[in-house]
């Protein structure tokens, strides 16, 4: 039977032919697998409103910022028998994974930019990074494992997205760094990350299906969504080419294409604001049996003006059903109704905020760097800014209004 894996966005990629590798079993995390956020020695902290599904803990350090309105579906452990065992198992897992023989040592330290990789152990002797889109292709091998070993720190660029296709499983992806791991704002990450002797962090708007670990260093997140990595194949009895979401004014347009279908009765599109509780948007009849490309679409006219998660459910003629991977779309209402502009952009650090409407509607303005650090906050409307003391780079301004929130990117250059 043909199978399907739903991926976030279909892009044009350059396929790099590295040798595939299969392991008899996934590297063992033992008791560390019970946590999605853990450090052996250091603080565990959250800033802003996050949604975290899974346990968090530290064997020696403070845990702060996980009270409501942040949603934590899991336990909090600190300095107990469970964390002592987790610390030992985490170090053992790091040592095992970091010392696995590499199948590729020739890749540049920078990954991503639209490339596709096959299963293997990718070793970088020094620091490394990933930016843009990186696709991990399991080639329908259930034992396909992806390991990235970095001899130094590991970072992700803003809006980095990891795609898993052709049966790739989140629990079979590992990112191991001999040093700190820092994930920039809006990173969509997959897999288990372990920072050895360094801090680990995820910036504003980050999404992680996986785990964040440190053997010695702080573990910190800022307005993120974290869920337990999947070890069951999200395969459906059709071969899907794409599943995407886009804005049309305040509506969300969902589109998907199939290459083949077997006994396919219908599709159901479901939506969630936090990625946990789901509601049906609508259903679309399937073709049944097909060996040619089919195109489907559904418009979500009930979108509630919030950033939303979507997933596709497929039901066959016998009533059996399967779910695919989850995709994310930003707030369409804000996307099509921006009333704030930064000028000039880029600038030397001195710029104006041009606001259409009553200034009193904007009750707070915050500025962040791409690591999610808040650099400035006002308690009311402000039109002129001077950030000439900041380093050149990309920054995010968040304008809080009575009815919505706008995120504006701007660039400081010299």
C-alpha atoms as a printed R data frame, in Angstrom:
    type eleno elety resid chain resno       x      y       z
1   ATOM     1    CA   UNK     A     1   0.000  0.000   0.000
2   ATOM     2    CA   UNK     A     2   1.304  3.423  -0.861
3   ATOM     3    CA   UNK     A     3   1.846  5.671   2.130
4   ATOM     4    CA   UNK     A     4   1.868  9.375   2.758
5   ATOM     5    CA   UNK     A     5   3.782 11.795   4.957
6   ATOM     6    CA   UNK     A     6   2.452 15.331   5.311
7   ATOM     7    CA   UNK     A     7   5.173 17.934   5.147
8   ATOM     8    CA   UNK     A     8   4.958 21.611   6.037
9   ATOM     9    CA   UNK     A     9   5.899 23.283   2.735
10  ATOM    10    CA   UNK     A    10   6.970 21.906  -0.631
11  ATOM    11    CA   UNK     A    11  10.081 23.737  -1.783
12  ATOM    12    CA   UNK     A    12  12.601 23.347  -4.554
13  ATOM    13    CA   UNK     A    13  15.565 21.601  -2.960
14  ATOM    14    CA   UNK     A    14  19.023 20.480  -3.861
15  ATOM    15    CA   UNK     A    15  19.441 16.816  -3.014
16  ATOM    16    CA   UNK     A    16  22.861 15.951  -1.665
17  ATOM    17    CA   UNK     A    17  23.849 12.306  -2.107
18  ATOM    18    CA   UNK     A    18  25.326 11.297   1.222
19  ATOM    19    CA   UNK     A    19  25.488  7.614   2.141
20  ATOM    20    CA   UNK     A    20  22.436  6.312   3.960
21  ATOM    21    CA   UNK     A    21  22.870  4.556   7.283
22  ATOM    22    CA   UNK     A    22  20.581  2.278   9.237
23  ATOM    23    CA   UNK     A    23  20.875  1.425  12.899
24  ATOM    24    CA   UNK     A    24  19.514 -1.634  14.608
25  ATOM    25    CA   UNK     A    25  17.904  0.640  17.168
26  ATOM    26    CA   UNK     A    26  17.605  4.288  18.119
27  ATOM    27    CA   UNK     A    27  20.225  5.583  20.599
28  ATOM    28    CA   UNK     A    28  18.796  5.070  24.087
29  ATOM    29    CA   UNK     A    29  17.847  8.037  26.278
30  ATOM    30    CA   UNK     A    30  16.508  5.779  29.055
31  ATOM    31    CA   UNK     A    31  14.875  7.912  31.778
32  ATOM    32    CA   UNK     A    32  15.804 11.157  29.973
33  ATOM    33    CA   UNK     A    33  13.107 10.254  27.445
34  ATOM    34    CA   UNK     A    34  10.583 11.203  30.138
35  ATOM    35    CA   UNK     A    35  11.481 14.908  29.756
36  ATOM    36    CA   UNK     A    36  11.143 17.527  27.032
37  ATOM    37    CA   UNK     A    37  13.144 20.207  28.882
38  ATOM    38    CA   UNK     A    38  15.936 19.273  31.320
39  ATOM    39    CA   UNK     A    39  19.350 20.337  32.554
40  ATOM    40    CA   UNK     A    40  21.678 18.490  34.874
41  ATOM    41    CA   UNK     A    41  23.095 21.652  36.420
42  ATOM    42    CA   UNK     A    42  21.440 24.989  35.785
43  ATOM    43    CA   UNK     A    43  18.196 26.933  35.832
44  ATOM    44    CA   UNK     A    44  15.152 26.058  33.739
45  ATOM    45    CA   UNK     A    45  13.214 29.172  32.772
46  ATOM    46    CA   UNK     A    46  10.343 30.368  30.609
47  ATOM    47    CA   UNK     A    47   9.507 33.926  29.569
48  ATOM    48    CA   UNK     A    48   6.132 34.886  28.116
49  ATOM    49    CA   UNK     A    49   3.258 32.509  27.336
50  ATOM    50    CA   UNK     A    50   4.404 29.055  26.196
51  ATOM    51    CA   UNK     A    51   2.652 25.729  25.539
52  ATOM    52    CA   UNK     A    52   4.670 22.748  26.715
53  ATOM    53    CA   UNK     A    53   3.553 19.126  26.584
54  ATOM    54    CA   UNK     A    54   5.879 16.910  28.615
55  ATOM    55    CA   UNK     A    55   7.886 16.905  31.837
56  ATOM    56    CA   UNK     A    56  10.528 19.496  32.726
57  ATOM    57    CA   UNK     A    57  13.258 19.376  35.340
58  ATOM    58    CA   UNK     A    58  16.706 20.168  36.691
59  ATOM    59    CA   UNK     A    59  18.951 18.239  39.024
60  ATOM    60    CA   UNK     A    60  20.473 21.421  40.463
61  ATOM    61    CA   UNK     A    61  18.908 24.800  39.794
62  ATOM    62    CA   UNK     A    62  15.786 26.958  39.909
63  ATOM    63    CA   UNK     A    63  12.689 26.432  37.755
64  ATOM    64    CA   UNK     A    64  10.711 29.598  36.973
65  ATOM    65    CA   UNK     A    65   8.088 31.021  34.625
66  ATOM    66    CA   UNK     A    66   5.871 27.984  34.019
67  ATOM    67    CA   UNK     A    67   2.832 29.143  35.942
68  ATOM    68    CA   UNK     A    68  -0.384 30.190  34.071
69  ATOM    69    CA   UNK     A    69  -1.040 31.601  31.539
70  ATOM    70    CA   UNK     A    70   1.758 29.317  30.282
71  ATOM    71    CA   UNK     A    71   0.339 25.830  29.685
72  ATOM    72    CA   UNK     A    72   2.408 22.931  31.025
73  ATOM    73    CA   UNK     A    73   0.991 19.446  30.501
74  ATOM    74    CA   UNK     A    74   3.463 17.444  32.546
75  ATOM    75    CA   UNK     A    75   5.335 17.357  35.832
76  ATOM    76    CA   UNK     A    76   8.088 19.566  37.260
77  ATOM    77    CA   UNK     A    77  11.035 17.759  38.899
78  ATOM    78    CA   UNK     A    78  13.872 19.368  40.810
79  ATOM    79    CA   UNK     A    79  16.681 17.738  42.751
80  ATOM    80    CA   UNK     A    80  15.056 14.368  43.391
81  ATOM    81    CA   UNK     A    81  15.656 10.689  42.648
82  ATOM    82    CA   UNK     A    82  14.202 11.034  39.147
83  ATOM    83    CA   UNK     A    83  16.492 13.936  38.198
84  ATOM    84    CA   UNK     A    84  19.590 12.175  39.544
85  ATOM    85    CA   UNK     A    85  18.835  9.218  37.280
86  ATOM    86    CA   UNK     A    86  17.984 11.483  34.353
87  ATOM    87    CA   UNK     A    87  21.295 13.321  34.713
88  ATOM    88    CA   UNK     A    88  23.223 10.048  34.552
89  ATOM    89    CA   UNK     A    89  21.209  8.750  31.603
90  ATOM    90    CA   UNK     A    90  21.546 12.057  29.748
91  ATOM    91    CA   UNK     A    91  25.335 12.035  29.998
92  ATOM    92    CA   UNK     A    92  25.453  8.400  28.882
93  ATOM    93    CA   UNK     A    93  23.215  9.195  25.894
94  ATOM    94    CA   UNK     A    94  25.358 12.155  24.895
95  ATOM    95    CA   UNK     A    95  28.549 10.091  25.097
96  ATOM    96    CA   UNK     A    96  26.988  7.300  23.015
97  ATOM    97    CA   UNK     A    97  25.638  9.577  20.282
98  ATOM    98    CA   UNK     A    98  28.641 11.897  20.093
99  ATOM    99    CA   UNK     A    99  31.015  8.949  19.689
100 ATOM   100    CA   UNK     A   100  29.079  7.226  16.904
101 ATOM   101    CA   UNK     A   101  31.192  6.774  13.798
102 ATOM   102    CA   UNK     A   102  30.322  9.441  11.214
103 ATOM   103    CA   UNK     A   103  29.113  8.565   7.742
104 ATOM   104    CA   UNK     A   104  29.761 12.106   6.490
105 ATOM   105    CA   UNK     A   105  32.571 14.470   7.478
106 ATOM   106    CA   UNK     A   106  32.602 16.600   4.348
107 ATOM   107    CA   UNK     A   107  29.523 18.736   4.854
108 ATOM   108    CA   UNK     A   108  30.028 22.442   5.455
109 ATOM   109    CA   UNK     A   109  29.326 23.637   9.033
110 ATOM   110    CA   UNK     A   110  26.188 25.400   7.760
111 ATOM   111    CA   UNK     A   111  23.176 23.204   6.957
112 ATOM   112    CA   UNK     A   112  19.863 24.153   5.343
113 ATOM   113    CA   UNK     A   113  19.109 26.670   2.588
114 ATOM   114    CA   UNK     A   114  16.746 24.235   0.874
115 ATOM   115    CA   UNK     A   115  18.872 21.077   0.942
116 ATOM   116    CA   UNK     A   116  17.671 17.518   1.512
117 ATOM   117    CA   UNK     A   117  19.680 14.981   3.514
118 ATOM   118    CA   UNK     A   118  19.336 11.227   3.853
119 ATOM   119    CA   UNK     A   119  19.866  9.198   7.032
120 ATOM   120    CA   UNK     A   120  23.376  9.268   8.455
121 ATOM   121    CA   UNK     A   121  25.775 10.613  11.073
122 ATOM   122    CA   UNK     A   122  26.928 14.077  10.003
123 ATOM   123    CA   UNK     A   123  30.038 15.181  11.906
124 ATOM   124    CA   UNK     A   124  31.291 18.765  12.095
125 ATOM   125    CA   UNK     A   125  34.561 19.215  13.979
126 ATOM   126    CA   UNK     A   126  33.762 22.737  15.184
127 ATOM   127    CA   UNK     A   127  30.667 24.923  15.643
128 ATOM   128    CA   UNK     A   128  27.788 24.542  13.200
129 ATOM   129    CA   UNK     A   129  24.424 25.953  12.233
130 ATOM   130    CA   UNK     A   130  21.233 25.427  10.251
131 ATOM   131    CA   UNK     A   131  19.202 28.128   8.516
132 ATOM   132    CA   UNK     A   132  16.276 28.272   6.133
133 ATOM   133    CA   UNK     A   133  14.694 24.957   5.129
134 ATOM   134    CA   UNK     A   134  16.328 21.577   5.785
135 ATOM   135    CA   UNK     A   135  14.522 18.399   4.696
136 ATOM   136    CA   UNK     A   136  15.347 15.005   6.220
137 ATOM   137    CA   UNK     A   137  14.303 12.167   3.899
138 ATOM   138    CA   UNK     A   138  13.971  8.668   5.416
139 ATOM   139    CA   UNK     A   139  13.283  7.077   2.004
140 ATOM   140    CA   UNK     A   140  10.538  4.999   3.664
141 ATOM   141    CA   UNK     A   141  13.056  3.225   5.910
142 ATOM   142    CA   UNK     A   142  11.561  2.863   9.435
143 ATOM   143    CA   UNK     A   143  15.085  2.539  10.891
144 ATOM   144    CA   UNK     A   144  16.407  5.734   9.295
145 ATOM   145    CA   UNK     A   145  18.234  7.831  11.894
146 ATOM   146    CA   UNK     A   146  19.658 11.343  11.492
147 ATOM   147    CA   UNK     A   147  22.475 12.412  13.822
148 ATOM   148    CA   UNK     A   148  24.276 15.767  13.703
149 ATOM   149    CA   UNK     A   149  27.480 15.975  15.767
150 ATOM   150    CA   UNK     A   150  29.046 19.393  16.373
151 ATOM   151    CA   UNK     A   151  32.420 19.846  18.027
152 ATOM   152    CA   UNK     A   152  31.379 23.325  19.156
153 ATOM   153    CA   UNK     A   153  28.238 25.404  19.625
154 ATOM   154    CA   UNK     A   154  25.146 24.907  17.439
155 ATOM   155    CA   UNK     A   155  22.750 27.659  16.319
156 ATOM   156    CA   UNK     A   156  19.678 28.054  14.133
157 ATOM   157    CA   UNK     A   157  18.816 31.130  12.113
158 ATOM   158    CA   UNK     A   158  15.522 32.973  12.422
159 ATOM   159    CA   UNK     A   159  12.568 31.129  10.817
160 ATOM   160    CA   UNK     A   160  14.573 27.929  10.299
161 ATOM   161    CA   UNK     A   161  12.290 24.974   9.468
162 ATOM   162    CA   UNK     A   162  13.141 21.265   9.635
163 ATOM   163    CA   UNK     A   163  10.954 19.104   7.372
164 ATOM   164    CA   UNK     A   164  10.584 15.332   7.817
165 ATOM   165    CA   UNK     A   165   9.491 13.375   4.751
166 ATOM   166    CA   UNK     A   166   9.055  9.814   3.485
167 ATOM   167    CA   UNK     A   167   8.588  8.225   6.890
168 ATOM   168    CA   UNK     A   168  11.187 10.198   8.883
169 ATOM   169    CA   UNK     A   169  10.405 10.065  12.615
170 ATOM   170    CA   UNK     A   170  11.070 12.887  15.056
171 ATOM   171    CA   UNK     A   171  12.378 10.513  17.722
172 ATOM   172    CA   UNK     A   172  15.090  9.381  15.275
173 ATOM   173    CA   UNK     A   173  16.619 12.860  14.864
174 ATOM   174    CA   UNK     A   174  19.442 14.040  17.178
175 ATOM   175    CA   UNK     A   175  21.408 17.309  17.352
176 ATOM   176    CA   UNK     A   176  24.480 17.021  19.612
177 ATOM   177    CA   UNK     A   177  26.770 19.957  20.434
178 ATOM   178    CA   UNK     A   178  29.938 20.236  22.492
179 ATOM   179    CA   UNK     A   179  28.859 23.638  23.765
180 ATOM   180    CA   UNK     A   180  25.795 25.875  23.790
181 ATOM   181    CA   UNK     A   181  22.739 25.439  21.561
182 ATOM   182    CA   UNK     A   182  20.797 28.564  20.619
183 ATOM   183    CA   UNK     A   183  17.655 28.492  18.455
184 ATOM   184    CA   UNK     A   184  16.614 31.868  17.073
185 ATOM   185    CA   UNK     A   185  13.104 33.289  16.866
186 ATOM   186    CA   UNK     A   186  10.454 31.400  14.841
187 ATOM   187    CA   UNK     A   187  12.558 28.235  14.528
188 ATOM   188    CA   UNK     A   188  10.469 25.137  13.723
189 ATOM   189    CA   UNK     A   189  12.687 22.340  15.045
190 ATOM   190    CA   UNK     A   190  12.429 18.538  15.089
191 ATOM   191    CA   UNK     A   191  14.360 16.046  17.215
192 ATOM   192    CA   UNK     A   192  16.326 15.740  20.448
193 ATOM   193    CA   UNK     A   193  18.927 18.443  21.162
194 ATOM   194    CA   UNK     A   194  21.717 17.972  23.726
195 ATOM   195    CA   UNK     A   195  24.114 20.766  24.682
196 ATOM   196    CA   UNK     A   196  27.118 19.354  26.527
197 ATOM   197    CA   UNK     A   197  28.652 21.836  28.972
198 ATOM   198    CA   UNK     A   198  26.636 24.708  27.558
199 ATOM   199    CA   UNK     A   199  23.262 26.422  27.816
200 ATOM   200    CA   UNK     A   200  20.343 25.615  25.530
201 ATOM   201    CA   UNK     A   201  17.640 28.092  24.487
202 ATOM   202    CA   UNK     A   202  14.793 28.695  22.019
203 ATOM   203    CA   UNK     A   203  13.710 32.191  20.990
204 ATOM   204    CA   UNK     A   204  10.337 33.845  20.524
205 ATOM   205    CA   UNK     A   205   7.736 31.934  18.524
206 ATOM   206    CA   UNK     A   206   9.791 28.730  18.347
207 ATOM   207    CA   UNK     A   207   8.142 25.343  17.773
208 ATOM   208    CA   UNK     A   208   9.854 22.139  18.882
209 ATOM   209    CA   UNK     A   209   8.649 18.596  18.438
210 ATOM   210    CA   UNK     A   210  11.338 16.943  20.499
211 ATOM   211    CA   UNK     A   211  13.482 17.571  23.569
212 ATOM   212    CA   UNK     A   212  15.892 20.242  24.835
213 ATOM   213    CA   UNK     A   213  18.693 19.001  27.139
214 ATOM   214    CA   UNK     A   214  21.835 20.423  28.718
215 ATOM   215    CA   UNK     A   215  24.401 18.515  30.757
216 ATOM   216    CA   UNK     A   216  25.627 21.741  32.390
217 ATOM   217    CA   UNK     A   217  23.950 25.040  31.601
218 ATOM   218    CA   UNK     A   218  20.671 26.914  31.718
219 ATOM   219    CA   UNK     A   219  17.686 25.711  29.703
220 ATOM   220    CA   UNK     A   220  15.497 28.642  28.672
221 ATOM   221    CA   UNK     A   221  12.558 29.231  26.338
222 ATOM   222    CA   UNK     A   222  10.578 32.290  25.252
223 ATOM   223    CA   UNK     A   223   6.947 31.997  24.107
224 ATOM   224    CA   UNK     A   224   7.451 28.571  22.500
225 ATOM   225    CA   UNK     A   225   5.462 25.445  21.757
226 ATOM   226    CA   UNK     A   226   7.118 22.148  22.738
227 ATOM   227    CA   UNK     A   227   5.648 18.672  22.289
228 ATOM   228    CA   UNK     A   228   6.882 15.124  22.797
229 ATOM   229    CA   UNK     A   229   8.645 13.717  19.704
230 ATOM   230    CA   UNK     A   230   6.663 11.197  17.693
231 ATOM   231    CA   UNK     A   231   7.922  7.630  17.389
232 ATOM   232    CA   UNK     A   232   4.962  6.371  15.382
233 ATOM   233    CA   UNK     A   233   4.906  6.825  11.648
234 ATOM   234    CA   UNK     A   234   2.470  9.543  10.487
235 ATOM   235    CA   UNK     A   235   1.748  7.614   7.321
236 ATOM   236    CA   UNK     A   236  -1.543  7.644   5.456
237 ATOM   237    CA   UNK     A   237  -2.767  5.326   2.664
238 ATOM   238    CA   UNK     A   238  -2.165  7.982   0.038
239 ATOM   239    CA   UNK     A   239   1.008  9.570  -1.254
240 ATOM   240    CA   UNK     A   240   0.767 13.287  -0.534
241 ATOM   241    CA   UNK     A   241   2.879 15.812  -2.414
242 ATOM   242    CA   UNK     A   242   2.103 18.868  -0.277
243 ATOM   243    CA   UNK     A   243  -0.076 20.282   2.491
244 ATOM   244    CA   UNK     A   244   0.084 24.071   2.886
245 ATOM   245    CA   UNK     A   245  -1.799 26.941   4.510
246 ATOM   246    CA   UNK     A   246  -1.944 30.563   3.342
247 ATOM   247    CA   UNK     A   247  -3.885 33.727   4.124
248 ATOM   248    CA   UNK     A   248  -6.625 35.275   1.984
249 ATOM   249    CA   UNK     A   249  -7.532 38.391   3.947
250 ATOM   250    CA   UNK     A   250  -8.882 36.954   7.233
251 ATOM   251    CA   UNK     A   251  -9.496 33.463   5.846
252 ATOM   252    CA   UNK     A   252  -7.049 30.547   5.787
253 ATOM   253    CA   UNK     A   253  -6.735 28.604   2.531
254 ATOM   254    CA   UNK     A   254  -5.693 24.958   2.993
255 ATOM   255    CA   UNK     A   255  -4.394 23.128  -0.088
256 ATOM   256    CA   UNK     A   256  -3.001 19.650  -0.638
257 ATOM   257    CA   UNK     A   257  -2.020 17.433  -3.562
258 ATOM   258    CA   UNK     A   258  -1.828 13.652  -3.766
259 ATOM   259    CA   UNK     A   259   0.209 11.560  -6.182
260 ATOM   260    CA   UNK     A   260  -1.619  8.261  -5.547
261 ATOM   261    CA   UNK     A   261  -4.631  7.099  -3.502
262 ATOM   262    CA   UNK     A   262  -5.884  3.667  -2.441
263 ATOM   263    CA   UNK     A   263  -9.365  3.236  -0.912
264 ATOM   264    CA   UNK     A   264  -9.389  6.881   0.123
265 ATOM   265    CA   UNK     A   265 -12.863  7.947   1.300
266 ATOM   266    CA   UNK     A   266 -12.392 11.526   2.550
267 ATOM   267    CA   UNK     A   267 -10.071 14.063   4.214
268 ATOM   268    CA   UNK     A   268 -10.796 16.048   7.380
269 ATOM   269    CA   UNK     A   269  -9.001 19.305   8.170
270 ATOM   270    CA   UNK     A   270  -8.667 20.103  11.889
271 ATOM   271    CA   UNK     A   271  -7.515 23.303  13.608
272 ATOM   272    CA   UNK     A   272  -5.992 24.085  17.019
273 ATOM   273    CA   UNK     A   273  -4.838 27.325  18.617
274 ATOM   274    CA   UNK     A   274  -2.260 25.634  20.842
275 ATOM   275    CA   UNK     A   275  -1.556 22.327  19.076
276 ATOM   276    CA   UNK     A   276  -3.305 20.231  21.746
277 ATOM   277    CA   UNK     A   277  -7.084 20.613  21.488
278 ATOM   278    CA   UNK     A   278  -8.459 20.156  17.951
279 ATOM   279    CA   UNK     A   279 -11.715 21.019  16.229
280 ATOM   280    CA   UNK     A   280 -12.976 20.064  12.794
281 ATOM   281    CA   UNK     A   281 -12.836 22.716  10.066
282 ATOM   282    CA   UNK     A   282 -14.442 20.635   7.309
283 ATOM   283    CA   UNK     A   283 -14.249 17.519   5.156
284 ATOM   284    CA   UNK     A   284 -13.414 16.953   1.487
285 ATOM   285    CA   UNK     A   285 -14.272 13.771  -0.415
286 ATOM   286    CA   UNK     A   286 -11.331 11.712  -1.630
287 ATOM   287    CA   UNK     A   287 -10.889 10.313  -5.123
288 ATOM   288    CA   UNK     A   288 -10.919  6.709  -3.888
289 ATOM   289    CA   UNK     A   289  -8.288  5.059  -6.059
290 ATOM   290    CA   UNK     A   290  -5.970  7.078  -8.252
291 ATOM   291    CA   UNK     A   291  -2.498  6.924  -9.764
292 ATOM   292    CA   UNK     A   292  -2.540 10.500 -11.085
293 ATOM   293    CA   UNK     A   293  -2.104 13.773  -9.244
294 ATOM   294    CA   UNK     A   294  -5.201 15.090  -7.437
295 ATOM   295    CA   UNK     A   295  -5.627 18.600  -6.022
296 ATOM   296    CA   UNK     A   296  -7.768 19.530  -3.004
297 ATOM   297    CA   UNK     A   297  -8.546 22.729  -1.124
298 ATOM   298    CA   UNK     A   298 -10.620 23.952   1.815
299 ATOM   299    CA   UNK     A   299 -11.173 27.482   3.126
300 ATOM   300    CA   UNK     A   300 -11.324 28.045   6.878
301 ATOM   301    CA   UNK     A   301 -13.772 30.959   7.093
302 ATOM   302    CA   UNK     A   302 -14.175 30.441  10.854
303 ATOM   303    CA   UNK     A   303 -10.561 31.362  11.632
304 ATOM   304    CA   UNK     A   304 -10.600 33.209  14.962
305 ATOM   305    CA   UNK     A   305  -7.921 35.791  14.137
306 ATOM   306    CA   UNK     A   306  -5.200 33.846  15.936
307 ATOM   307    CA   UNK     A   307  -2.142 31.975  14.770
308 ATOM   308    CA   UNK     A   308  -3.301 28.393  14.276
309 ATOM   309    CA   UNK     A   309  -2.081 24.844  13.807
310 ATOM   310    CA   UNK     A   310  -3.678 22.621  11.169
311 ATOM   311    CA   UNK     A   311  -3.538 18.879  10.537
312 ATOM   312    CA   UNK     A   312  -4.998 16.582   7.910
313 ATOM   313    CA   UNK     A   313  -6.896 13.414   8.815
314 ATOM   314    CA   UNK     A   314  -7.474 10.762   6.134
315 ATOM   315    CA   UNK     A   315 -10.236  8.150   6.398
316 ATOM   316    CA   UNK     A   316 -10.442  5.068   4.166
317 ATOM   317    CA   UNK     A   317 -13.491  3.116   2.958
318 ATOM   318    CA   UNK     A   318 -13.288  0.764   5.964
319 ATOM   319    CA   UNK     A   319 -13.471  3.621   8.461
320 ATOM   320    CA   UNK     A   320  -9.771  3.443   9.386
321 ATOM   321    CA   UNK     A   321  -8.053  6.802   9.737
322 ATOM   322    CA   UNK     A   322  -4.585  8.283  10.165
323 ATOM   323    CA   UNK     A   323  -3.232 11.726  11.010
324 ATOM   324    CA   UNK     A   324  -0.353 13.488   9.288
325 ATOM   325    CA   UNK     A   325   2.171 16.067  10.474
326 ATOM   326    CA   UNK     A   326   1.037 19.441  11.777
327 ATOM   327    CA   UNK     A   327   1.478 22.719   9.885
328 ATOM   328    CA   UNK     A   328   1.315 26.278  11.227
329 ATOM   329    CA   UNK     A   329  -0.104 29.514   9.838
330 ATOM   330    CA   UNK     A   330   0.321 32.980  11.306
331 ATOM   331    CA   UNK     A   331  -2.505 35.335  12.249
332 ATOM   332    CA   UNK     A   332  -4.216 36.079   8.918
333 ATOM   333    CA   UNK     A   333  -6.197 39.002  10.338
334 ATOM   334    CA   UNK     A   334  -3.010 40.790  11.322
335 ATOM   335    CA   UNK     A   335  -1.281 39.695   8.145
336 ATOM   336    CA   UNK     A   336  -3.755 41.556   5.970
337 ATOM   337    CA   UNK     A   337  -4.467 44.521   8.186
338 ATOM   338    CA   UNK     A   338  -1.132 45.925   9.298
339 ATOM   339    CA   UNK     A   339  -1.460 49.503  10.429
340 ATOM   340    CA   UNK     A   340   2.125 49.997  11.628
341 ATOM   341    CA   UNK     A   341   5.238 50.683   9.566
342 ATOM   342    CA   UNK     A   342   8.869 51.233  10.560
343 ATOM   343    CA   UNK     A   343  10.671 53.948   8.578
344 ATOM   344    CA   UNK     A   344  13.381 54.023   7.405
345 ATOM   345    CA   UNK     A   345  14.012 50.288   7.217
346 ATOM   346    CA   UNK     A   346  16.919 49.470   7.109
347 ATOM   347    CA   UNK     A   347  18.253 52.304   9.247
348 ATOM   348    CA   UNK     A   348  21.311 53.227  11.286
349 ATOM   349    CA   UNK     A   349  19.313 52.558  14.448
350 ATOM   350    CA   UNK     A   350  17.271 55.754  14.463
351 ATOM   351    CA   UNK     A   351  13.785 55.301  13.020
352 ATOM   352    CA   UNK     A   352  10.112 56.216  13.359
353 ATOM   353    CA   UNK     A   353   7.062 54.028  13.961
354 ATOM   354    CA   UNK     A   354   4.307 55.169  11.592
355 ATOM   355    CA   UNK     A   355   0.939 54.193  13.071
356 ATOM   356    CA   UNK     A   356  -2.372 54.477  11.214
357 ATOM   357    CA   UNK     A   357  -5.186 55.079  13.675
358 ATOM   358    CA   UNK     A   358  -5.538 56.430  17.192
359 ATOM   359    CA   UNK     A   359  -2.228 56.248  19.045
360 ATOM   360    CA   UNK     A   360  -4.074 55.162  22.167
361 ATOM   361    CA   UNK     A   361  -4.823 51.805  20.531
362 ATOM   362    CA   UNK     A   362  -1.167 50.815  20.923
363 ATOM   363    CA   UNK     A   363  -0.638 50.271  24.624
364 ATOM   364    CA   UNK     A   364   2.753 48.533  24.559
365 ATOM   365    CA   UNK     A   365   5.770 48.354  22.239
366 ATOM   366    CA   UNK     A   366   8.530 45.759  22.732
367 ATOM   367    CA   UNK     A   367  11.748 45.207  20.797
368 ATOM   368    CA   UNK     A   368  13.603 41.877  20.662
369 ATOM   369    CA   UNK     A   369  16.714 40.534  19.021
370 ATOM   370    CA   UNK     A   370  16.532 37.242  17.110
371 ATOM   371    CA   UNK     A   371  17.635 35.337  20.202
372 ATOM   372    CA   UNK     A   372  14.365 36.367  21.868
373 ATOM   373    CA   UNK     A   373  16.024 38.828  24.301
374 ATOM   374    CA   UNK     A   374  13.886 41.864  25.081
375 ATOM   375    CA   UNK     A   375  15.895 45.030  24.452
376 ATOM   376    CA   UNK     A   376  13.235 47.681  25.018
377 ATOM   377    CA   UNK     A   377   9.652 48.110  26.231
378 ATOM   378    CA   UNK     A   378   7.345 51.109  26.355
379 ATOM   379    CA   UNK     A   379   4.121 51.364  28.343
380 ATOM   380    CA   UNK     A   380   2.324 53.407  25.708
381 ATOM   381    CA   UNK     A   381   2.604 54.587  22.146
382 ATOM   382    CA   UNK     A   382   5.996 55.875  21.021
383 ATOM   383    CA   UNK     A   383   6.846 57.107  17.539
384 ATOM   384    CA   UNK     A   384  10.617 57.714  17.617
385 ATOM   385    CA   UNK     A   385  13.306 55.211  18.535
386 ATOM   386    CA   UNK     A   386  17.079 55.276  18.871
387 ATOM   387    CA   UNK     A   387  18.798 51.883  18.864
388 ATOM   388    CA   UNK     A   388  22.050 53.118  17.380
389 ATOM   389    CA   UNK     A   389  23.858 51.457  20.285
390 ATOM   390    CA   UNK     A   390  22.756 48.010  19.084
391 ATOM   391    CA   UNK     A   391  24.767 45.767  16.789
392 ATOM   392    CA   UNK     A   392  23.830 45.553  13.101
393 ATOM   393    CA   UNK     A   393  21.290 42.837  12.393
394 ATOM   394    CA   UNK     A   394  17.616 41.937  12.267
395 ATOM   395    CA   UNK     A   395  15.274 42.879  15.120
396 ATOM   396    CA   UNK     A   396  11.585 42.385  15.895
397 ATOM   397    CA   UNK     A   397   9.196 45.061  17.163
398 ATOM   398    CA   UNK     A   398   5.997 43.824  18.791
399 ATOM   399    CA   UNK     A   399   3.169 46.389  18.829
400 ATOM   400    CA   UNK     A   400   0.425 45.401  21.293
401 ATOM   401    CA   UNK     A   401  -2.943 46.926  20.352
402 ATOM   402    CA   UNK     A   402  -6.397 46.686  21.845
403 ATOM   403    CA   UNK     A   403  -7.614 44.162  19.262
404 ATOM   404    CA   UNK     A   404  -4.460 42.550  17.906
405 ATOM   405    CA   UNK     A   405  -0.679 42.221  18.014
406 ATOM   406    CA   UNK     A   406   1.704 43.114  15.194
407 ATOM   407    CA   UNK     A   407   5.254 41.803  14.786
408 ATOM   408    CA   UNK     A   408   7.437 44.016  12.584
409 ATOM   409    CA   UNK     A   409  10.918 43.084  11.415
410 ATOM   410    CA   UNK     A   410  13.504 45.799  10.917
411 ATOM   411    CA   UNK     A   411  17.199 45.942  10.100
412 ATOM   412    CA   UNK     A   412  19.989 47.997  11.647
413 ATOM   413    CA   UNK     A   413  23.029 48.477   9.439
414 ATOM   414    CA   UNK     A   414  26.055 50.707   9.483
